[in-house]
C-alpha cells in the first residue's frame, strides 16, 4: 500500500527546467560574448536535466570548453565553473523574484494531484536536486512548502540523482519500505534514482524531457504521462490496484 508520495520539483511541480535552461543559456552567451548562441544551449540542455548544479555546470563547461576558456582567458576549469555558477545564479535569482513569471510555469495537473493527496492525508515529500534556498522560495511561491511532511534537497545527500540517495534518505527518515513509496518525476535521471531505490515511479513529461524519458526505456508506457490531464486518475488507479492486491 502506498503511504508516501515523493515529488521531484523542477519540471514536475513547476517548469523551472525551462527557466533554469534559460538562465544557463543567457550566462554562457554573456560569458562567451555572444559566441555561443542561447538557442544552442537550450537545444543541448536536455542532457543535464535532473542533475545537480555542479553536474550541470561541469557538463556544460565540457560541452563549451573551448569557447568558455578562450573568452575567460583561463584553462583552469575550477575558475570557469565558479564564473559560470556566479553569472547563472545572478540571472536565475532575478527570475525567481518574478512571481508572475513563476506562476505562469506552475504544473497545474501535478499540483492538482498534490492537493488531492494532501486532502487524503498521504505523506508528502519533496526530493529535489535544487538547493534549499531556491527550492524553498519556489514552493513558498506555489503555496505548498508547509504542506510537505519532509523536504530533501541536494544539500542533504552526498550523491545526486541518478543515485538513489535522496529517495533512500526519505524512506529511512519516514520509516517506510520502498514499496510504500511512490515517486513523481520528469527526467530519466530521476526515474533511475527512484528505481535504484526500488520505488514505483510515474514520469510526467515536458518538452525538454519527453524524448529522453521515452528513449531510456526504463518505464512501461502506463507509467509515462504525456497527457498530463490523465495524471491524477492514473496515479489513483495505480494506488487502488495495490490496495486490492493487499
ABEGO torsion letter per residue (X at the ends): XBABBBBBABGAABBAAAAAAAAAAAAAAAAAGGABBAAAAAAAAAAABGBBAAAAAAAAAAAAAAAAAAAAGBABAAAAAAAAAAAAAAAAAAAAABAAAAAAABBAAAAAAAAAAAAAGBBBBBBBABBAAAAAAAAAAAGAAAABABBBBAAABABBOABAAAAAAAAAAAGBBAAABBBBBABAAAAAAAAAAGBBBBBBBBAAAAAAAAAAGABBAAABBABAAAAAAAAAAAAAAAAAAX
